[in-house]
Amino acid sequence: KVNKPKLREQLKKRSTNLGKALSLSYINPIQMQRSAFQYMYDGQGNTILDAYNNIMLAGHCHPKVVRAGRKVMTRLNTNTRYVYPEILAYSETLLSKFPQSLDKVFFVNSGSAATDLAIRMALAYSKKKKIMVLEHGYHGNTRIGIDISHYKYSQGNNLGKQDYIVEAPMPKVFGSGLKDDGSAGKHFAQETMARIDGAKGKIAAFIAEPIMGCGGQVPLAKGYLKEVYPKIHEQGGICISDEVQVGFGRLGDFFWGYEMHEVVPDMVILGKPMGNGHPIGAVVTTSEISESFAQGPEFFSSFGGNPVSCAIGHAVLEVIEEEKLQEHAKKVGDYLQSLLVELQQEFLEIANIRGIGLFIGVELLDKKGNPNTMLAHRVKNELRENCILIGTDGPYDNVLKIKPPLSFSEKDADRLVHQLHKICNDLLN
Ligand code: PMP
Protein backbone atom coordinates (compact mmCIF):
# COMPACT_ATOMS: atom_id res chain seq x y z
CA LYS A 1 0.00 0.00 0.00
CA VAL A 2 2.83 2.35 0.90
CA ASN A 3 4.19 2.07 -2.62
CA LYS A 4 0.92 2.65 -4.50
CA PRO A 5 1.63 6.28 -5.52
CA LYS A 6 5.12 5.26 -6.53
CA LEU A 7 3.70 2.53 -8.75
CA ARG A 8 1.41 5.11 -10.38
CA GLU A 9 4.41 7.36 -11.02
CA GLN A 10 6.39 4.53 -12.50
CA LEU A 11 3.54 3.50 -14.77
CA LYS A 12 3.25 7.09 -15.98
CA LYS A 13 6.96 7.22 -16.73
CA ARG A 14 6.67 3.93 -18.54
CA SER A 15 3.99 5.18 -20.85
CA THR A 16 5.91 8.43 -21.41
CA ASN A 17 9.16 6.71 -22.33
CA LEU A 18 8.37 3.25 -23.65
CA GLY A 19 6.57 2.18 -26.80
CA LYS A 20 2.92 1.24 -26.44
CA ALA A 21 3.45 -2.12 -28.14
CA LEU A 22 5.08 -3.36 -24.91
CA SER A 23 2.59 -4.95 -22.55
CA LEU A 24 2.44 -5.41 -18.78
CA SER A 25 1.39 -8.64 -17.10
CA TYR A 26 -1.71 -8.70 -14.89
CA ILE A 27 -4.48 -6.15 -14.26
CA ASN A 28 -2.57 -5.16 -11.14
CA PRO A 29 1.03 -4.72 -12.37
CA ILE A 30 3.90 -5.86 -10.16
CA GLN A 31 6.92 -3.82 -9.16
CA MET A 32 9.66 -6.40 -8.99
CA GLN A 33 12.48 -5.81 -6.55
CA ARG A 34 14.44 -9.01 -6.11
CA SER A 35 14.29 -12.69 -6.90
CA ALA A 36 15.82 -15.96 -5.76
CA PHE A 37 15.17 -19.43 -7.23
CA GLN A 38 11.37 -19.84 -7.66
CA TYR A 39 10.55 -16.75 -5.61
CA MET A 40 10.23 -13.08 -6.47
CA TYR A 41 9.81 -10.16 -4.08
CA ASP A 42 7.70 -7.11 -4.87
CA GLY A 43 7.69 -3.51 -3.64
CA GLN A 44 5.03 -4.30 -1.03
CA GLY A 45 7.04 -6.88 0.85
CA ASN A 46 5.29 -9.86 -0.71
CA THR A 47 6.99 -13.12 -1.62
CA ILE A 48 5.67 -14.27 -4.96
CA LEU A 49 5.83 -17.85 -6.24
CA ASP A 50 6.95 -17.90 -9.88
CA ALA A 51 5.24 -20.76 -11.71
CA TYR A 52 5.63 -19.04 -15.06
CA ASN A 53 9.18 -18.08 -15.99
CA ASN A 54 10.79 -20.85 -18.01
CA ILE A 55 13.84 -18.68 -18.68
CA MET A 56 15.09 -18.97 -15.09
CA LEU A 57 15.63 -22.68 -15.49
CA ALA A 58 18.19 -23.03 -12.68
CA GLY A 59 16.25 -20.58 -10.51
CA HIS A 60 16.27 -16.77 -10.37
CA CYS A 61 19.74 -15.35 -9.65
CA HIS A 62 21.22 -18.82 -9.11
CA PRO A 63 24.46 -18.10 -7.18
CA LYS A 64 26.65 -20.41 -9.27
CA VAL A 65 25.46 -18.80 -12.50
CA VAL A 66 25.85 -15.27 -11.14
CA ARG A 67 29.34 -16.05 -9.83
CA ALA A 68 30.43 -17.53 -13.16
CA GLY A 69 29.39 -14.39 -15.03
CA ARG A 70 30.89 -12.01 -12.50
CA LYS A 71 34.22 -13.83 -12.42
CA VAL A 72 34.81 -13.61 -16.18
CA MET A 73 33.35 -10.12 -16.48
CA THR A 74 36.00 -8.71 -14.16
CA ARG A 75 38.77 -10.30 -16.25
CA LEU A 76 37.89 -10.30 -19.96
CA ASN A 77 35.08 -9.70 -22.37
CA THR A 78 35.69 -9.88 -26.10
CA ASN A 79 34.36 -11.57 -29.24
CA THR A 80 34.79 -14.70 -31.34
CA ARG A 81 37.58 -13.19 -33.45
CA TYR A 82 39.96 -14.01 -30.58
CA VAL A 83 40.88 -17.28 -28.92
CA TYR A 84 39.73 -17.81 -25.32
CA PRO A 85 38.94 -20.93 -23.30
CA GLU A 86 35.33 -20.21 -22.22
CA ILE A 87 33.80 -20.68 -25.68
CA LEU A 88 35.78 -23.88 -26.26
CA ALA A 89 34.81 -25.48 -22.96
CA TYR A 90 31.17 -24.42 -23.28
CA SER A 91 30.70 -25.52 -26.89
CA GLU A 92 32.19 -28.91 -26.06
CA THR A 93 29.82 -29.47 -23.12
CA LEU A 94 26.81 -28.12 -25.01
CA LEU A 95 27.45 -30.28 -28.09
CA SER A 96 27.85 -33.36 -25.88
CA LYS A 97 24.11 -33.01 -25.21
CA PHE A 98 23.31 -33.67 -28.90
CA PRO A 99 23.57 -36.68 -31.20
CA GLN A 100 26.78 -36.94 -33.22
CA SER A 101 25.27 -35.47 -36.39
CA LEU A 102 24.68 -32.12 -34.65
CA ASP A 103 28.28 -31.08 -34.12
CA LYS A 104 28.54 -27.36 -34.85
CA VAL A 105 27.29 -24.41 -32.83
CA PHE A 106 26.80 -20.71 -33.63
CA PHE A 107 26.25 -18.43 -30.64
CA VAL A 108 23.96 -15.38 -30.78
CA ASN A 109 22.10 -13.27 -28.18
CA SER A 110 18.48 -14.35 -28.31
CA GLY A 111 16.06 -16.97 -29.54
CA SER A 112 15.00 -14.55 -32.29
CA ALA A 113 18.56 -14.07 -33.51
CA ALA A 114 18.97 -17.85 -33.54
CA THR A 115 15.79 -18.29 -35.60
CA ASP A 116 16.90 -15.64 -38.07
CA LEU A 117 20.29 -17.28 -38.51
CA ALA A 118 18.78 -20.75 -38.81
CA ILE A 119 16.51 -19.64 -41.65
CA ARG A 120 19.38 -17.89 -43.43
CA MET A 121 21.46 -21.05 -43.20
CA ALA A 122 18.59 -23.24 -44.41
CA LEU A 123 18.05 -21.03 -47.45
CA ALA A 124 21.78 -20.98 -48.24
CA TYR A 125 22.15 -24.75 -47.83
CA SER A 126 19.07 -25.91 -49.70
CA LYS A 127 19.06 -23.21 -52.41
CA LYS A 128 15.28 -23.25 -52.01
CA LYS A 129 12.97 -20.40 -51.10
CA LYS A 130 9.96 -21.58 -49.09
CA ILE A 131 9.60 -22.12 -45.36
CA MET A 132 6.99 -24.43 -43.87
CA VAL A 133 5.53 -23.38 -40.52
CA LEU A 134 2.83 -24.59 -38.15
CA GLU A 135 -0.31 -22.58 -37.50
CA HIS A 136 -0.06 -20.69 -34.19
CA GLY A 137 3.71 -21.19 -34.00
CA TYR A 138 6.05 -18.47 -32.70
CA HIS A 139 9.77 -18.26 -33.43
CA GLY A 140 10.97 -14.71 -32.93
CA ASN A 141 10.63 -10.94 -33.17
CA THR A 142 12.87 -10.11 -36.17
CA ARG A 143 11.42 -9.52 -39.64
CA ILE A 144 12.10 -13.16 -40.60
CA GLY A 145 10.91 -14.26 -37.16
CA ILE A 146 7.54 -12.61 -37.71
CA ASP A 147 7.32 -13.91 -41.28
CA ILE A 148 7.54 -17.49 -40.01
CA SER A 149 5.36 -17.00 -36.92
CA HIS A 150 1.68 -17.46 -37.70
CA TYR A 151 0.98 -16.41 -34.08
CA LYS A 152 2.17 -12.89 -35.01
CA TYR A 153 1.80 -12.40 -38.75
CA SER A 154 -1.88 -13.22 -38.61
CA GLN A 155 -2.48 -10.32 -36.19
CA GLY A 156 -2.63 -6.52 -36.13
CA ASN A 157 -0.71 -4.54 -38.70
CA ASN A 158 1.80 -7.25 -39.58
CA LEU A 159 2.11 -8.13 -43.23
CA GLY A 160 0.08 -11.33 -43.07
CA LYS A 161 1.28 -14.55 -44.65
CA GLN A 162 4.18 -13.93 -47.03
CA ASP A 163 4.35 -15.73 -50.39
CA TYR A 164 7.32 -17.82 -49.29
CA ILE A 165 5.47 -19.28 -46.31
CA VAL A 166 3.70 -22.65 -46.47
CA GLU A 167 1.37 -23.26 -43.52
CA ALA A 168 0.68 -26.64 -41.96
CA PRO A 169 -2.18 -27.24 -39.51
CA MET A 170 -1.39 -27.34 -35.79
CA PRO A 171 -1.20 -31.07 -34.96
CA LYS A 172 -3.22 -30.71 -31.77
CA VAL A 173 -4.85 -33.86 -30.46
CA PHE A 174 -7.26 -32.26 -27.97
CA GLY A 175 -10.44 -31.22 -29.76
CA SER A 176 -9.61 -33.21 -32.89
CA GLY A 177 -11.73 -36.20 -31.91
CA LEU A 178 -8.67 -38.39 -32.51
CA LYS A 179 -6.45 -40.40 -30.17
CA ASP A 180 -2.79 -39.72 -29.43
CA ASP A 181 -1.86 -43.29 -30.29
CA GLY A 182 -0.34 -42.29 -33.62
CA SER A 183 -3.64 -41.95 -35.45
CA ALA A 184 -3.89 -38.18 -34.79
CA GLY A 185 -0.24 -37.80 -35.83
CA LYS A 186 -0.94 -39.66 -39.08
CA HIS A 187 -4.03 -37.59 -39.76
CA PHE A 188 -2.24 -34.25 -39.39
CA ALA A 189 0.82 -35.55 -41.24
CA GLN A 190 -1.34 -36.45 -44.23
CA GLU A 191 -2.63 -32.88 -44.51
CA THR A 192 0.93 -31.57 -44.10
CA MET A 193 2.25 -33.98 -46.79
CA ALA A 194 -0.38 -32.68 -49.21
CA ARG A 195 0.85 -29.14 -48.59
CA ILE A 196 4.48 -30.24 -49.05
CA ASP A 197 3.51 -31.78 -52.38
CA GLY A 198 1.71 -28.56 -53.27
CA ALA A 199 4.94 -26.60 -52.75
CA LYS A 200 6.54 -28.62 -55.59
CA GLY A 201 9.98 -29.26 -54.05
CA LYS A 202 10.62 -25.66 -53.04
CA ILE A 203 10.64 -26.01 -49.24
CA ALA A 204 14.00 -25.00 -47.76
CA ALA A 205 13.02 -25.70 -44.17
CA PHE A 206 10.27 -26.95 -41.92
CA ILE A 207 10.31 -25.36 -38.48
CA ALA A 208 8.33 -26.52 -35.45
CA GLU A 209 8.41 -26.49 -31.66
CA PRO A 210 8.12 -29.99 -30.14
CA ILE A 211 5.48 -28.59 -27.76
CA MET A 212 3.98 -25.33 -29.00
CA GLY A 213 4.32 -22.69 -26.29
CA CYS A 214 2.52 -19.60 -27.59
CA GLY A 215 0.12 -21.94 -29.43
CA GLY A 216 -1.17 -22.99 -25.98
CA GLN A 217 1.26 -25.59 -24.60
CA VAL A 218 0.33 -28.06 -27.34
CA PRO A 219 2.49 -31.20 -27.67
CA LEU A 220 2.65 -32.14 -31.36
CA ALA A 221 0.63 -35.31 -31.96
CA LYS A 222 2.63 -38.53 -31.53
CA GLY A 223 4.25 -39.71 -34.73
CA TYR A 224 3.63 -36.44 -36.60
CA LEU A 225 7.25 -35.33 -36.95
CA LYS A 226 8.33 -38.89 -37.76
CA GLU A 227 6.19 -38.74 -40.89
CA VAL A 228 6.88 -35.14 -41.86
CA TYR A 229 10.69 -34.98 -41.42
CA PRO A 230 11.49 -37.63 -44.09
CA LYS A 231 9.09 -35.99 -46.53
CA ILE A 232 10.83 -32.62 -46.10
CA HIS A 233 14.23 -34.31 -46.59
CA GLU A 234 12.99 -36.14 -49.69
CA GLN A 235 12.29 -32.86 -51.44
CA GLY A 236 15.66 -31.36 -50.39
CA GLY A 237 14.73 -29.30 -47.35
CA ILE A 238 15.92 -29.38 -43.76
CA CYS A 239 14.08 -29.76 -40.44
CA ILE A 240 14.47 -27.27 -37.61
CA SER A 241 13.45 -27.89 -34.00
CA ASP A 242 12.76 -24.74 -31.99
CA GLU A 243 13.80 -25.72 -28.47
CA VAL A 244 13.74 -22.16 -27.09
CA GLN A 245 10.90 -22.87 -24.65
CA VAL A 246 11.20 -26.58 -23.94
CA GLY A 247 14.92 -27.34 -24.07
CA PHE A 248 17.51 -28.02 -21.34
CA GLY A 249 15.76 -30.76 -19.35
CA ARG A 250 12.48 -29.04 -18.46
CA LEU A 251 10.52 -31.93 -19.96
CA GLY A 252 11.91 -34.39 -17.42
CA ASP A 253 11.95 -37.50 -19.57
CA PHE A 254 13.85 -35.65 -22.29
CA PHE A 255 16.65 -33.10 -22.39
CA TRP A 256 15.45 -31.83 -25.80
CA GLY A 257 11.89 -31.74 -27.06
CA TYR A 258 12.64 -33.44 -30.39
CA GLU A 259 13.63 -36.59 -28.45
CA MET A 260 10.03 -37.12 -27.38
CA HIS A 261 9.08 -37.30 -31.06
CA GLU A 262 11.87 -39.79 -31.89
CA VAL A 263 13.41 -37.64 -34.62
CA VAL A 264 16.77 -35.95 -35.12
CA PRO A 265 16.53 -32.47 -36.64
CA ASP A 266 19.13 -30.90 -38.93
CA MET A 267 19.14 -27.75 -36.91
CA VAL A 268 18.17 -26.78 -33.38
CA ILE A 269 17.36 -23.29 -32.09
CA LEU A 270 18.21 -22.47 -28.48
CA GLY A 271 17.50 -19.47 -26.26
CA LYS A 272 15.63 -18.48 -23.09
CA PRO A 273 16.86 -20.92 -20.36
CA MET A 274 20.28 -21.27 -21.97
CA GLY A 275 21.66 -18.31 -19.97
CA ASN A 276 19.19 -18.39 -17.06
CA GLY A 277 18.19 -14.82 -17.87
CA HIS A 278 21.44 -13.70 -19.46
CA PRO A 279 20.83 -13.09 -23.19
CA ILE A 280 22.25 -16.07 -25.06
CA GLY A 281 20.90 -18.02 -28.00
CA ALA A 282 22.40 -20.54 -30.40
CA VAL A 283 21.93 -22.56 -33.54
CA VAL A 284 23.24 -26.11 -33.41
CA THR A 285 23.56 -27.86 -36.76
CA THR A 286 25.44 -30.38 -38.87
CA SER A 287 28.94 -29.97 -40.31
CA GLU A 288 27.48 -30.14 -43.80
CA ILE A 289 25.06 -27.25 -43.30
CA SER A 290 27.67 -25.25 -41.42
CA GLU A 291 30.14 -25.85 -44.27
CA SER A 292 27.73 -24.50 -46.89
CA PHE A 293 27.25 -21.34 -44.81
CA ALA A 294 31.04 -20.88 -44.67
CA GLN A 295 31.05 -19.96 -48.34
CA GLY A 296 30.42 -16.51 -47.05
CA PRO A 297 30.13 -13.75 -46.18
CA GLU A 298 31.64 -14.01 -42.69
CA PHE A 299 29.11 -14.56 -39.91
CA PHE A 300 29.81 -12.27 -36.99
CA SER A 301 27.83 -11.39 -33.88
CA SER A 302 29.33 -8.68 -31.65
CA PHE A 303 28.17 -10.40 -28.48
CA GLY A 304 27.33 -13.96 -29.51
CA GLY A 305 29.73 -16.39 -27.84
CA ASN A 306 31.56 -13.79 -25.74
CA PRO A 307 33.48 -15.21 -22.74
CA VAL A 308 31.03 -13.90 -20.13
CA SER A 309 27.99 -15.41 -21.89
CA CYS A 310 29.82 -18.70 -22.40
CA ALA A 311 30.83 -18.91 -18.73
CA ILE A 312 27.19 -18.30 -17.76
CA GLY A 313 25.83 -20.84 -20.25
CA HIS A 314 28.36 -23.40 -19.05
CA ALA A 315 27.42 -22.80 -15.41
CA VAL A 316 23.74 -23.39 -16.31
CA LEU A 317 24.60 -26.79 -17.80
CA GLU A 318 26.63 -27.64 -14.71
CA VAL A 319 23.79 -26.68 -12.38
CA ILE A 320 21.32 -28.82 -14.39
CA GLU A 321 23.69 -31.76 -13.91
CA GLU A 322 24.74 -31.13 -10.30
CA GLU A 323 21.23 -30.45 -9.01
CA LYS A 324 19.68 -33.19 -11.16
CA LEU A 325 17.16 -30.67 -12.42
CA GLN A 326 15.94 -32.86 -15.27
CA GLU A 327 15.02 -35.68 -12.89
CA HIS A 328 13.52 -33.10 -10.53
CA ALA A 329 11.38 -31.67 -13.37
CA LYS A 330 10.02 -35.16 -14.02
CA LYS A 331 9.24 -35.86 -10.37
CA VAL A 332 7.61 -32.52 -9.59
CA GLY A 333 5.96 -32.29 -13.03
CA ASP A 334 4.32 -35.71 -12.62
CA TYR A 335 3.17 -34.78 -9.13
CA LEU A 336 1.76 -31.42 -10.29
CA GLN A 337 -0.09 -33.06 -13.18
CA SER A 338 -1.61 -35.61 -10.80
CA LEU A 339 -2.91 -32.79 -8.58
CA LEU A 340 -4.32 -30.99 -11.60
CA VAL A 341 -6.05 -34.15 -12.79
CA GLU A 342 -7.69 -34.43 -9.34
CA LEU A 343 -8.83 -30.83 -9.62
CA GLN A 344 -10.22 -31.55 -13.06
CA GLN A 345 -12.67 -34.09 -11.54
CA GLU A 346 -14.38 -31.19 -9.76
CA PHE A 347 -14.62 -28.60 -12.50
CA LEU A 348 -16.00 -29.25 -15.96
CA GLU A 349 -14.31 -26.09 -17.21
CA ILE A 350 -10.87 -27.72 -16.82
CA ALA A 351 -11.15 -29.42 -20.18
CA ASN A 352 -7.61 -30.62 -20.89
CA ILE A 353 -4.34 -30.96 -19.00
CA ARG A 354 -1.31 -31.54 -21.16
CA GLY A 355 2.44 -31.22 -21.41
CA ILE A 356 5.26 -33.08 -19.76
CA GLY A 357 7.68 -32.41 -16.91
CA LEU A 358 7.47 -28.78 -15.86
CA PHE A 359 5.93 -27.56 -19.11
CA ILE A 360 2.20 -27.84 -18.56
CA GLY A 361 -0.93 -26.40 -20.16
CA VAL A 362 -4.45 -26.35 -18.75
CA GLU A 363 -7.11 -25.58 -21.35
CA LEU A 364 -10.30 -23.99 -20.06
CA LEU A 365 -13.63 -24.26 -21.86
CA ASP A 366 -17.11 -23.09 -20.93
CA LYS A 367 -19.98 -25.48 -20.36
CA LYS A 368 -20.84 -25.37 -24.06
CA GLY A 369 -17.30 -26.40 -24.97
CA ASN A 370 -16.15 -22.98 -26.22
CA PRO A 371 -12.80 -21.39 -25.26
CA ASN A 372 -13.17 -19.78 -21.84
CA THR A 373 -10.87 -16.80 -22.24
CA MET A 374 -12.60 -14.85 -19.49
CA LEU A 375 -12.11 -17.62 -16.92
CA ALA A 376 -8.43 -18.01 -17.86
CA HIS A 377 -7.90 -14.28 -17.30
CA ARG A 378 -9.73 -14.30 -14.01
CA VAL A 379 -7.79 -17.30 -12.75
CA LYS A 380 -4.47 -15.76 -13.79
CA ASN A 381 -5.24 -12.43 -12.11
CA GLU A 382 -6.68 -14.02 -8.97
CA LEU A 383 -3.54 -16.14 -8.63
CA ARG A 384 -1.48 -12.98 -8.98
CA GLU A 385 -3.49 -11.37 -6.15
CA ASN A 386 -2.51 -14.43 -4.12
CA CYS A 387 1.16 -14.01 -5.03
CA ILE A 388 1.44 -16.81 -7.59
CA LEU A 389 2.49 -16.16 -11.18
CA ILE A 390 1.27 -18.14 -14.17
CA GLY A 391 0.47 -17.06 -17.75
CA THR A 392 -2.19 -17.62 -20.37
CA ASP A 393 -1.82 -18.22 -24.09
CA GLY A 394 -3.13 -20.05 -27.14
CA PRO A 395 -5.16 -18.78 -30.11
CA TYR A 396 -8.03 -17.91 -27.72
CA ASP A 397 -5.83 -17.11 -24.73
CA ASN A 398 -7.72 -19.73 -22.74
CA VAL A 399 -4.81 -21.99 -21.78
CA LEU A 400 -3.09 -21.62 -18.40
CA LYS A 401 0.67 -21.88 -18.85
CA ILE A 402 2.71 -23.42 -16.05
CA LYS A 403 6.47 -23.55 -16.65
CA PRO A 404 8.33 -22.57 -13.47
CA PRO A 405 12.02 -22.39 -12.65
CA LEU A 406 13.12 -25.99 -12.08
CA SER A 407 13.77 -25.35 -8.39
CA PHE A 408 9.94 -25.46 -8.07
CA SER A 409 9.11 -28.05 -5.40
CA GLU A 410 6.26 -30.42 -4.61
CA LYS A 411 5.29 -28.03 -1.81
CA ASP A 412 5.05 -25.22 -4.37
CA ALA A 413 2.87 -27.48 -6.54
CA ASP A 414 0.61 -28.06 -3.52
CA ARG A 415 0.35 -24.32 -2.94
CA LEU A 416 -0.43 -23.58 -6.60
CA VAL A 417 -3.15 -26.23 -6.89
CA HIS A 418 -4.62 -25.40 -3.46
CA GLN A 419 -5.01 -21.78 -4.59
CA LEU A 420 -6.36 -22.83 -7.98
CA HIS A 421 -8.94 -24.94 -6.19
CA LYS A 422 -10.04 -22.01 -4.05
CA ILE A 423 -10.28 -19.69 -7.03
CA CYS A 424 -12.26 -22.20 -9.12
CA ASN A 425 -14.60 -22.75 -6.17
CA ASP A 426 -15.20 -19.01 -5.87
CA LEU A 427 -15.64 -18.41 -9.56
CA LEU A 428 -17.50 -21.53 -10.63
CA ASN A 429 -19.59 -22.79 -7.72
N1 PMP B 1 11.08 -19.38 -30.24
C1 PMP B 1 10.14 -19.61 -29.32
C2 PMP B 1 9.44 -20.93 -29.31
C3 PMP B 1 9.83 -18.65 -28.37
O1 PMP B 1 8.88 -18.89 -27.45
C4 PMP B 1 10.52 -17.42 -28.38
C5 PMP B 1 10.24 -16.33 -27.35
N2 PMP B 1 9.01 -16.36 -26.74
C6 PMP B 1 11.49 -17.21 -29.37
C7 PMP B 1 11.75 -18.22 -30.27
C8 PMP B 1 12.23 -15.92 -29.45
O2 PMP B 1 13.12 -15.78 -28.40
P1 PMP B 1 13.60 -14.36 -27.87
O3 PMP B 1 12.44 -13.71 -27.19
O4 PMP B 1 14.74 -14.69 -26.95
O5 PMP B 1 14.09 -13.57 -29.02
Boltz pocket constraint, residues with backbone or C-beta under 6 A from the ligand:
constraints:
  - pocket:
      binder: B
      contacts: [[A, 109], [A, 110], [A, 111], [A, 112], [A, 113], [A, 115], [A, 138], [A, 139], [A, 140], [A, 141], [A, 209], [A, 213], [A, 214], [A, 242], [A, 244], [A, 245], [A, 271], [A, 272]]
      max_distance: 6.0
